[in-house]
Amino acid sequence: MEPVKVEGAWHFKLGAATYPWDDGKTKSFEEKLESPDLEDTFSIPYVPGPIQPVTRENEDPGRIRFDPLFHAAYGDSEAKVDVVSIDFLGQPLKVHRAVAPAFTRVAKRLDAVLKRDPSLRPFLRGLGGTFVWRKIANTQRQSAHSYGVSIDVNVKRSHYWEWAKPKAPVRWANQIPQVLVDAFEAEGFIWGGRWYHYDTMHFEYRPELLDPTCR
């Protein structure tokens, strides 16, 4: 991603195209989700550390994704996403080649965690959602899983706001342990449990959101 100045305003070159950092539009949260610029993706700071309930409406750091950035980095169609198979805690997973080393480092951290506390292993069984080219459920937005940069831990031990009954008002819930979240965040992954619209099974490689110098 190369920054360039166009008529005095910052733009970024992604592949053959150039996009403004700020499109100058005032948007609601939903409009940012549907039609973000690059600035919108950083508009909600991602804060790692101790797990806290998320009660502030629409505090979803990282849920806003700028598709051209993902397309340039990982591929803009299912056929163009360069996936490789890796062993992740004894389970074969397909992930993007560029992010495979990060997944491998997370697996090493988690393996050490499990050796210290084998009772955590059920959270890491039945892993899924690495490379699946698809839209996010109930939306027309492309899922991060489409690029092979995300992973879902055990669904039965997770919470997802769309599955809550009643769904509204949103009431944050979680049972994913701190030590597992720490392992992923240490290697550049964000966690859906940091979202008001919580998705606690979901971890996604977004190192730019964890790098204060990038913001």
N, C-alpha and C positions, 0 to 999 in steps of 0.2 A: 504494500500500500504506500504509494508515493504522494506526498503533499505537494501541491502546486498552487500558485496564485492565479486566479482568473478575475479580472476586473476588480482587483483589490480584495477579493474574498478567498478564503481557503477552500480548496477543492482537493479531492483525493483521486488519484488514478488507480483504477482497479481493472486490470487487464487492458482492454482497448478503450474502455469508457472512463469518463471523469464525472465525479459526483460531488456536490457541495457538502461541506461539513454541516452547514445549517441551511435548510431550504427556506428559512424566513417565515414559515407558517406557524401560527399559534394553534396547538392541537390539544384535544382532550387525551386522556390516557388511552382510550380505545382507538383514537386516530393514530396515536404513536405506534400502537401495536400493528395496525393495518398498513400504515404508510410512513414508516420512520425515515429520518435522515440519520447520518452517522452520529450527530450530536445527541439524538434521542436515545441511542443505545447506551450512552453514558449518563443519562439524565437522572438515574436512580443509583446512587453508589452501592456497590456490593461490599458488605462488611463481614469478614470472617470472624471467628472467635467463638465464645460461648453461645450455645444455642439458646435463643430467646423466642417466645411466641411473637408472631408477626400480627399486629393488630391495626396498623395504619393502612387504611384502604388504598389498594393499588400499589403498595410498596413491593414491587416485583423486579428486583435488580437482575438484569440479564434476560428477562422474558421478552424484551423488545429486541428483535434481531433485524439487521439490515441485510437482506438477502444477497445483494450484489457482493458484499464482503465474503459471505459464505461461498458464493459461486466462484469467486476469484481464487479463494484459498483452497477449496475442496472439490469443486466441480459443479456444473450447472444442470446436470442431468444424471439419472441413475447410472448410465453407461460410462460417464466421465469421472465418477467417484472412484478413486484408486484404493480399493480395499485389500487388506491382507488378513489372513487368519492368525490369531494369536492364542496362546494358552493363558487363561486368566483364572488362577486358582483351580486348575484342573478342568476348566470348562472352555471349550473352543468358542471363540467370538470373532466376528468380522468387524474390523475397524479401519479407519482411514490410515494409509501407510504413514503419513506425516505425523499422526498422533499416536501411532502404535508404541513408540518409546515411552510416552507419558502414561499410557495404560499399563505398560509393563512395570514402570516405577511404582504406580499405585498398587499393583498386585503384590509387589515385593513388600511394600509397607503393610498391606493388609495381611499378608502371610505372617509377618512378625506379630501383628496384633492378635491373630488367631492362635498363634503358639502361646501367647501369654494368657489368652482368654478364649478357650475353645467354645464357650457358650454363645459367642457371637456368630458362629458359623451359619446358623439358619438364615441370618440376614443376607448372606452372600451365596445362598443356593438359588437355583432357578433364575439366574441372571438373564436379562434379555434387553431388547431395544437398542442394540448397537447400530448395525447398518440395516435400516429399513426405509426405503424411499417412500415417503407418505406425507400427507397433510396432518397437521395437528387436529385431533378430534374436535368436531363441531366447528371447524374454521376452514378457511381457504389458505391459511399460512403454512409454509413448508416447515416440517418438523426438523429439529436439529439432528434427530436420528437419521435423517436422509443422508447426512454427510459422514456417518460413521465416527462421530465425535462425542456421542452420548452413550450412557449405559443406565439401565434400570436395575436396582437391587430387588430383592424378593418382594413381589407385589403383596403377598399376604401379611407382610410386616410393615406395610407402608400406608400412607394416607394421601388422598387426592381430592381436591376440593370439588371436582365434578361428580365424584361418587358419594359425596356426603348427603345424608337425608336428615332434615331438609337441606337443600343446597344453599339457600339464603335464609338468614344472613350468613356470610362466610365466617366460620369459626375454625381457626388454625388448630391443627392436631399433628402429632408426631410421636414416633417411637424409635426412630433411627438414633443410635447412640453417638455421642460426641466424637468418640475415637474414630469412628468410620468416616464421619464428615471431615475430620482433621486430615485423615490420610489422603482423601481426594483433593481437598483444597490446597494441600502442600504441593501438589503437582499441577496446579493450574485449572482445576475443575471447580465449577460453581455448583451449588446444591439447590434444588427446587424447594427444599424446606425453608429457605430464606425468603420465600415469597408469600405475600398475602394470599394469592391464589396458589396455595401450596401443592406441591407434587413431590412428596418426600422420597419416592423411589428414584428420582431423576438426578443424575450427575452429568454435567456437560462441560467439555473443554473450552474454556473462555479465559485464557491467561491474561488477556488485556484488561479484564474487569478486576483482576486481583493485583494488578501492577499500578501503584499510585503514580509512577512517573508517566504512564500511558495516559491517565486521566489528565 
